[in-house]
Amino acid sequence: MWLPTVDEDALQLPAELGPTGQYNSKGEIGMKKLWMLVLIGLLALSLVGTTAARTATIASGNFSEPQIMAEAVRILLEQETDYTISHVRNFAGSTLLHSALMAEDVQMYISYTGTQFTGILRMDVTDEWKDRDRVLDFVQTEFDARYDAHWFEPFGFNNTYAVAVRSEFAEEHDLQTVTDLIPLAADMTIGMDNTFRERAGDGYYDFLGLYGIDRFGRAVTMDYGLMYRSVASADVDAAFVYSTDGRVPALDLVILEDDMQFFPPYDGSLVASNAFVESIPNIHDILGPLLGTIDDSTIAYYNQLVDVDGMEYYEVAEKLLQDFGLRQ
């Protein structure tokens, strides 16, 4: 810190104070005490108008969609508030994301209603819980009551699991719904990631039970990123994929209708601690243009820019905000 030069000879003061902090008969104050006063005054001046910087962290999973949306939220909140927000990516599972929020390591994360409905909240997917609005209302209420967290209104897309096949395979066998697969299942190879295979309630074995499928000819577990090209190259006949993944249209795959409504709704949403939400009184006005405005085909387009066209997630987030007229 810069300090001014003090001319000791110029420090002549009225001769009225005595030796203990008072002026002496020569009209001078002890220089050591005066220097202390000067330093204290300069320090006080340096702190005028200074406030502690506000920081926060948003987290996302290990695929493009939540990373794009988390980055868009980060950019928008930094643009409209005095927060500096970091983005931590590639969390391998919804439980880890939620644990980070509970430990206050992060203040926000991107999640899906069905994921936390069956995961953190440990609910079974029964017929009464196939309604998107009912699941959303339940998740919002329970997250507030149990975890002091705010579940925002969804972005607008429902990224549920779905069965995908090649378009020519669908045309050859006149496939439109999952039920149409039943006569073919015993001779088919189907791919899935390990998470879906092991999920209880809305995973592979419950899927077979609801649709009355005894078994597929082969059920192959593989890395999620490999499944799309495995279907496209006919290494497998079908796969359980994410319905809004940009590789579905890019690789000319077809999503079969879940005509028995097996899969619960997976509405993509922002989750944040109530303390963070309360620290930005107009947060709903700031984020409002992103809520309920991004449908399945729109997010699939932005996902494709990352997963197929090779853009970075942060470039796509910038583009999304610009396309929506939200970037200054």
DAQUIQUI-V110181 format. One record per pair of residues at least 12 apart in sequence whose ideal C-beta (glycine too) atoms are under 8 Angstrom apart, sorted by the first residue. I is the first residue (numbers start at 0). GAP is how many residues later the second one is. D is the distance in Angstrom with one decimal. If there is no record, write none. Layout:
I	GAP	D
I	GAP	D
This chain:
0	41	7.1
0	42	7.8
0	45	6.4
2	35	7.7
2	36	7.4
2	39	6.3
5	28	8.0
5	29	7.5
5	32	6.6
7	23	6.2
10	17	7.1
10	18	7.2
10	20	7.6
10	23	6.4
11	15	5.7
11	16	6.8
12	14	5.5
12	15	6.7
12	16	5.8
13	13	6.0
14	12	3.6
16	12	7.2
20	12	6.5
52	29	7.8
52	31	6.1
53	27	7.8
53	28	5.7
53	29	4.9
53	30	7.1
53	225	7.4
54	28	6.8
54	29	5.0
54	30	7.2
54	31	7.3
55	21	7.9
55	27	5.5
55	28	7.8
55	29	5.0
55	30	7.7
55	51	4.4
55	52	7.0
55	220	6.1
56	28	6.8
56	29	4.9
56	30	7.5
56	31	5.9
56	48	7.0
56	49	4.4
56	50	5.9
56	51	7.5
57	12	4.9
57	15	6.1
57	16	5.4
57	27	6.0
57	28	7.5
57	29	5.4
57	30	7.4
57	48	6.5
57	49	7.1
57	50	4.2
57	51	6.6
57	52	7.7
58	28	7.7
58	29	4.8
58	30	7.6
58	32	5.6
58	38	5.5
58	41	5.7
58	42	7.7
58	47	4.4
58	49	7.2
58	50	4.2
58	51	7.7
59	27	6.9
59	28	7.5
59	29	5.2
59	30	7.7
59	31	6.8
59	49	6.7
59	50	5.1
60	28	7.9
60	29	7.3
60	30	5.4
60	31	7.7
60	32	7.6
60	33	7.5
60	36	6.8
60	49	7.0
61	27	7.4
61	28	4.4
61	29	6.6
61	30	5.5
62	161	7.3
62	179	7.7
63	182	7.5
63	239	5.1
63	242	4.1
63	243	5.4
63	249	6.0
63	252	7.8
64	94	6.4
64	177	7.6
64	179	6.5
64	180	7.7
64	203	6.9
64	234	6.3
64	238	5.4
65	43	8.0
65	44	3.8
65	45	7.7
65	202	7.3
66	20	7.9
66	22	5.3
66	239	7.9
66	246	4.2
67	231	7.9
67	234	5.7
67	235	7.2
67	238	6.8
67	245	5.3
67	248	5.2
67	249	5.2
67	252	6.7
68	41	5.2
68	86	6.3
68	199	6.5
68	201	7.5
68	221	7.8
68	248	7.7
69	17	5.6
69	19	7.5
69	38	7.6
69	39	7.4
69	40	4.9
70	16	5.7
70	242	5.8
70	243	5.1
70	246	3.6
71	218	6.5
71	245	4.3
71	248	5.4
71	249	5.7
72	35	6.9
72	37	7.8
72	197	5.9
72	214	6.7
72	217	7.3
73	12	7.8
73	13	5.0
73	243	7.9
74	242	6.1
74	243	6.9
74	246	6.1
74	252	7.4
75	210	6.1
75	211	6.6
75	214	7.2
75	245	6.5
75	250	6.2
76	203	7.3
76	206	7.6
76	209	6.5
76	210	7.7
78	248	7.5
78	249	5.9
79	206	4.7
80	199	5.6
80	205	7.3
82	197	7.5
87	12	8.0
87	18	6.6
88	224	7.7
90	18	7.5
92	102	8.0
93	17	6.0
93	18	7.8
93	21	4.8
93	22	6.2
93	25	5.1
93	26	6.9
94	24	6.4
94	25	7.0
96	12	4.4
96	14	6.4
97	13	7.7
97	18	7.2
97	22	5.3
97	49	7.7
100	46	7.5
100	48	6.5
100	170	6.9
100	172	6.3
101	45	6.6
103	169	7.3
106	165	6.0
106	166	5.3
106	168	7.8
106	169	4.1
107	162	6.1
107	163	6.7
107	164	4.2
107	165	7.6
107	168	6.6
108	161	7.8
108	162	5.5
109	158	6.7
109	159	7.4
109	160	6.2
109	161	7.5
110	157	7.7
110	158	6.2
110	160	5.3
111	47	6.3
111	154	4.1
111	155	6.5
111	156	5.6
111	157	7.1
112	19	7.5
112	22	5.1
112	23	5.4
112	26	5.1
112	41	7.2
112	151	7.6
112	152	5.6
112	153	6.2
112	154	4.6
112	156	6.6
113	21	6.8
113	46	6.7
113	88	7.0
113	149	7.3
113	150	3.9
113	151	5.5
113	152	4.1
113	153	7.8
114	151	6.3
115	23	5.9
115	27	7.5
115	155	7.9
116	12	7.2
116	18	5.5
116	21	7.0
116	22	5.7
116	147	6.3
117	81	7.5
117	82	7.7
117	83	5.0
117	84	6.0
117	146	6.9
120	17	7.7
120	18	6.8
120	21	5.6
122	15	7.6
122	78	7.9
123	77	5.3
124	76	4.7
124	77	4.8
124	81	7.8
124	139	4.8
128	135	6.3
129	131	4.9
129	134	6.6
129	135	7.6
130	134	7.8
131	26	6.9
131	133	4.0
131	135	6.3
134	129	6.3
134	130	5.3
134	132	7.9
135	15	7.8
135	18	6.8
135	129	7.5
135	131	6.1
138	12	5.5
142	128	6.8
143	130	7.2
147	125	6.6
147	126	5.0
147	127	7.5
148	122	5.8
148	123	6.7
148	124	5.6
148	125	6.3
149	121	7.2
149	122	5.3
149	123	7.5
149	124	5.5
149	127	4.7
150	118	5.9
150	120	5.4
151	117	5.4
151	118	4.4
151	119	7.2
151	120	7.2
151	132	7.9
151	135	6.9
151	139	6.4
152	116	7.2
152	138	4.6
152	139	6.0
153	113	3.7
153	114	6.1
153	115	4.8
153	137	7.0
153	138	6.7
154	112	7.7
154	113	4.9
154	114	6.7
154	115	7.8
154	135	6.0
154	136	6.2
154	137	7.3
154	138	7.4
154	139	4.7
154	144	7.4
155	112	8.0
155	135	7.3
155	136	4.9
155	137	5.5
155	138	4.4
155	139	5.3
155	142	7.7
155	143	7.9
156	87	5.3
156	110	7.4
156	111	5.5
156	137	5.5
156	138	5.9
156	139	4.9
156	141	7.2
156	142	4.4
157	85	7.1
157	86	7.6
157	107	5.6
157	108	5.9
157	109	5.5
157	110	7.8
157	138	6.3
158	83	5.4
158	84	5.9
158	85	4.3
158	86	8.0
158	107	5.0
158	109	5.7
158	137	7.7
158	140	7.4
159	82	7.8
159	83	5.2
159	98	7.6
159	103	4.5
159	104	7.3
159	105	6.6
159	106	4.4
160	35	6.3
160	41	7.4
160	79	5.3
160	80	7.3
160	81	6.9
160	82	7.2
160	102	5.1
160	105	7.6
161	78	7.3
161	79	5.9
161	80	7.3
161	81	4.1
161	93	4.7
161	94	7.1
161	96	6.7
161	101	7.2
162	15	5.5
162	18	7.1
162	27	7.9
162	75	5.6
162	76	7.5
162	77	6.2
162	78	7.8
162	92	7.2
162	93	4.7
162	95	7.6
163	64	7.7
163	67	5.9
163	74	6.6
163	75	5.6
163	76	7.9
163	77	4.6
163	84	6.0
163	89	4.5
163	90	6.6
163	91	5.5
163	92	7.3
164	66	6.7
164	72	6.6
164	73	4.7
164	88	6.8
164	89	5.6
164	91	6.6
165	65	6.1
165	66	6.5
165	68	6.8
165	86	7.0
165	87	6.3
165	88	7.3
166	85	4.9
166	86	6.8
166	87	5.0
168	65	8.0
168	68	6.4
168	69	7.8
169	84	4.5
169	86	7.5
174	79	7.5
174	81	6.0
175	80	6.8
175	81	6.2
176	79	5.8
176	80	4.5
176	81	7.8
176	82	4.1
177	33	6.1
177	78	5.0
177	79	6.9
177	80	5.8
177	81	6.1
177	82	7.0
177	84	7.6
178	32	6.8
178	80	5.3
178	81	6.9
179	76	7.1
180	30	8.0
180	32	7.6
180	57	7.1
180	75	6.9
181	29	6.5
181	30	6.8
181	31	5.9
184	28	4.9
184	29	7.6
184	30	7.1
184	31	5.1
184	32	7.4
185	28	7.1
185	29	6.8
185	30	7.2
185	31	5.6
186	30	5.2
187	28	5.2
187	29	5.4
187	30	7.8
187	49	4.3
187	50	6.2
188	27	7.0
188	28	6.0
188	29	4.2
188	30	7.9
188	31	6.2
188	46	7.8
188	47	4.6
188	48	5.2
188	49	7.8
189	26	4.6
189	28	7.3
189	29	5.7
189	30	7.1
189	46	6.2
189	47	6.6
189	48	4.7
189	49	6.4
189	50	7.3
190	29	4.8
190	30	7.7
190	31	5.4
190	35	8.0
190	36	4.8
190	39	5.4
190	40	7.0
190	44	8.0
190	45	4.2
190	47	7.4
190	48	4.0
190	49	7.3
191	12	6.0
191	27	7.0
191	28	7.5
191	29	6.3
191	30	7.7
191	35	7.3
191	47	6.5
191	48	4.3
192	28	6.9
192	29	6.9
192	30	7.0
192	31	4.2
192	34	7.0
192	47	7.6
193	27	5.2
194	29	7.9
195	44	5.1
196	22	7.4
196	24	5.6
201	60	7.0
201	61	6.0
201	62	5.6
203	15	7.0
203	36	7.3
205	56	7.5
206	33	8.0
206	55	5.7
209	50	5.8
209	52	5.0
210	49	6.1
210	51	7.0
219	16	6.0
226	12	4.3
226	13	7.7
226	14	6.1
227	13	6.6
227	17	7.0
227	19	4.0
227	20	7.2
227	23	5.6
227	25	6.9
228	18	7.9
228	22	7.0
230	20	7.4
230	22	5.9
231	19	4.1
231	20	7.2
231	21	6.6
240	12	7.5
240	14	7.8
242	12	5.8
242	53	6.6
243	52	5.1
243	55	5.0
243	56	4.9
243	59	6.4
244	55	6.8
244	58	5.8
244	62	6.9
245	54	5.1
245	55	6.7
245	56	7.3
245	57	3.5
245	58	2.7
245	59	7.1
245	60	7.2
245	61	5.0
245	62	5.7
246	56	7.8
246	57	7.0
246	60	5.4
246	61	6.1
247	52	6.7
248	51	6.3
248	55	6.8
249	54	5.3
249	57	7.7
249	58	4.3
267	31	7.5
269	17	7.1
288	35	6.0
288	36	8.0
288	37	5.7
289	34	7.3
289	36	7.6
292	31	7.2
301	14	5.3
301	17	7.5
301	18	5.6
304	14	7.3
